Amino acid sequence: MRHSKSVFAVLMGALLLLGACSLYNHTYPVNEPPQPGYELRIVQFDDFGSFWDSNTAQQVLSDVEAQSLSMTSSTFVVLFAHGWQHNAASDDENLQDFRASLGKLSAQLSQPERRAARQALTGSAEFKLIGIFTGWRGRSLPGFLDYGTMWWRKAAAERLGDGDLSEFLERLQRIYLRANAYSRYVENPGHTPLTGLITIGHSFGGQAVLKAVGRPIEQELTMRAPCVTDAVKPVIVPPAPTPERVAIDSFGDLNILLNPATEAYQFARVDGLYRQLTYPYQQTPQLVIFSADNDSARQAFFPIARGVTRPFRPKFQNSHQGALWGKALGEFSEQRTHELNLAAGEPNSLSDDDFMPENRQKIAQYDFSSQTVFAGVKLTRLPNTPVITNSPVEVIYTHDKIIDGHNGIFQPQFLDFLAQYIAFIEGKRIVLRYEEFEQRRQGQSPAAAAASPTPPNCASR
């Protein structure tokens, strides 16, 4: 009898695994009517990382391009890649919450002072907000059974990041660069709307986004940083980092990872590169990582899952390399730079009045990696962390259930903070673009990258 039960259990497990090969592996119907303040598009990918329908993807890109190259309004594109246990079903919680977050961002961009600033600096107060939800097979088994699928869903997310999502993002980047090109401004001085591009990835979706956008960021940092990185050793910040006069501007305006389910090792090279430099006031955040302090899935389950691979991998050079491989990005304390706490009653660091001409330089020179308060939430640098002003990279640990656990990324107060954070970063970029283009149009040469007068001793690293 006991033998029969064991056989039955094995057969049921095998059937579940076989079923997982096809469950949820299909497209979902899309019916997204226009909403006040934003448009939502959905692009779906199969389990191999390929478009389910390349025509749909092409249509989204064509619509974004037509809007971005128009001269009637600014365009802000926000792409979201969901994580484990989600998909593009119309009732998916992530999809519903993404709609709500677009509404919050639209409300911020609609403030009268922001409209006045866009009118003055781009020639049009109007804007269009386009959200793109990238759906993939994050869920592959029903109910609680899906909790056993972490490892092969991680592999699927890697295929997504290496697959057509990468091409899709690169094409969005090309549109973004064309729309914001100086040549368009020369033809219409002061009357060229801005195009903004923000990517957001959660959990395994964060891993996919990092795969796609991390390489351009890494490449640009490599062109500036004087020393090669060494992932098997702790990062050493040189005593005299190389000064940069030109901002790192590698992929879109801002890339955000929320509780990313990828190894800290995958971020180690970027971590070692960006710390070798100092940055001008024109630098805005390029890669911002938020991790919840109560994310038990990444704190406990992730290291266990990585431990399963131990018999199948070579020995690590040392414990530092092993810790980077075994911990999730954001959970490796040496990479953290900031924390996020509730700060009820504290005033916002920037206000809508700062978009007025007499105050505009405050936004233009604001350091978004410094202490920043929006919506009763405060961003601060961690103690004993080297101060890198205007840093393009931030690894933030959140407290007070601002992000609640692994999936609680759409908490109201966090979304309020994030909407203002994004809106003010876009505001800074509008001001800076106007200043740069006006200087170039008037014959003033833009600042050149500064060479380090005394390069750091890379051998000592």
Buried (B, 14 or more C-beta within 10 A) or exposed (E): EEEEEEEEEEEEEEEBEEEBEEBBBEBBEBEBEEBEBBBBBBBBBBBEBEBBBEEBBBEBBEEBBEBBBBEEBBBBBBBBBBBBBBBBBEEBEBBEBBBEBBBBBBEBBBBEBBBBBBEBBBBBBEBBBBBBBBBBBBBBBEEEEBEBBBEBBBEBBBBBBEBBBBEBBEBBBEBBEBBBEEEBBEEEEEEBBBBBBBBBBBBBBBBBBBBBBBBBBBEBBEEBBBBEBBBBBEBBBBEEBBBBBBBBBBBBBBBBBBBBBBBBBBBBBBBBBBBBBBBBBBBBBBBBBBBBBBBEBBBEBBBEBBEEEEEEEEEBEEEBBBBBBBBBBBBBEBBBBBBBBBBEEEEBBBBBEBBBEEBBEBBBBBBBBBEBBBBBBBBBBEEEBEEBEBBBBBBBBBEBBBBBBBBBBBBEBBBBBBBBBBBBBBBBBBBBBBBBBBEBEEEEEEBEEEEBEEEBEEEEB
